Amino acid sequence: MAKVLIIGAGGVGQVVTHKCAQNPDVFTEIVLASRTEDKCRRIAAQIDRPIKTAQIDAANVPKLAALIEHEKPQLVINVALPYQDLTIMDACLETGVDYLDTANYEPPEHATFSYSWQWEYQDRFRERGLMALLGSGFDPGVTNVFTAYARRHHFDTIEELDIIDCNAGDHGKPFATNFNPEINIREVTQKGRYYDSGQWVETGPLEVSKDFDFPGGIGPRKIYLMYHEELESLVKHMPEICRARFWMTFSDNYLKHLEVLQNVGMTRIDPIDYHGVKIVPLQFLQAVLPDPASLGPHTKGKTCIGCVLQGTRDGRHRKYYVYNICDHQQAYQEVKSQAVSYTTGVPAMVGAMMMLTGTWRGEGVFNMEQLDPDPFMEALNKHGLPWHETFL
């Protein structure tokens, strides 16, 4: 049916490539490109069908456009760094190709998370007759679809939304991150922020916490309030929501290591002079930490990501929980990546499938909650991320 160009060969890129390859009726040709083509070749060697590979600098628009023109895909799936979202969108506009990503743009010099830069592309994509789908991962992504699904089927009005992300896995390392260390640490160390009655309320980093009892045998865990980009789009497109928050779990071991690294300046993102060479401490730290893609064989346990929603139906208050549980070892057995990459990569493939089959179609820039949630929810069950729902 269609040819896709996947940009990015980390853990998520590996999952996306595997899952696209499992669906040859939709993804008839696959090209995998990265700054380091050897990573692409290693992924291609895992898959029992032809995967073409290429080397590309995703920050270079002319080279990106040349690659797209040469390969002529129907869709570009961006699972590179969020710093590169805008250059890849520019290349898609130049070449007339649809676009999909899993995380919003972030400027390298500031730990700032906002869709504002990508929303500015709305008119350009619409005028070109192209579609850009933003945040087709799990959170953002599936959590947005969960919210839209709940609104359609279980609520007349959603008043409160809590997105809760738990990684109960254990990789056995003293300190490691389950996705790109630079992006992970920038995200965790920024100030918390949540939406309340039309205003954004700011908190200290990980200042607010509470206990939550997770299903699937995970049990009680402490969750910490953070800011996450899907809050921005959800309260924009569902203005009825009065309060929206995002929560994540962290082990005591992770938090202690992070505190020490912050205290000694290793999480700084401003360049420093080291023997006449400018280096960014956080980027140096990333170079010495374990590669997240290497954690798959060692990680045991589960993730649980979902939404707790409160609101009304037929004049009565109700509280509803929709979630997915993903097993690290089962994910690795299937696609050679752990569950954090799996839960991001599968929705990227599903979002691409929605676009390429015409199930989701539009001109302009879209967040996930703006589109029909039902076929996406059905596809999650079919392609490895079954979901569960309960009223609390």
Secondary structure by P-SEA (a helix, b strand, c coil): cbbbbbccccaaaaaaaaaaaaccccccbbbbbcccaaaaaaaaaacccbbbbbbbccccaaaaaaaaaaaccccccccccccaaaaaaaaaaaabbbbbbcccccccccccccaaaaaaaaaaaaaacbbbbccccccccaaaaaaaaaaacccccccbbbbbbbccccccccccccccaaaaaaaaacbbbbbcccbbbbbccccbbbbbbbcccccbbbbbbbbcaaaaaaaaacccccccbbbbbbcaaaaaaaaaaaaacccccbbbbcccccccaaaaaaaacccccccccccccccccbbbbbbbcccccbbbbbbbbbbaaaaaacccccaaaaaaaaaaaaaaaaaaacccccccccccccccaaaaaaaaaaccbbbbbbcc
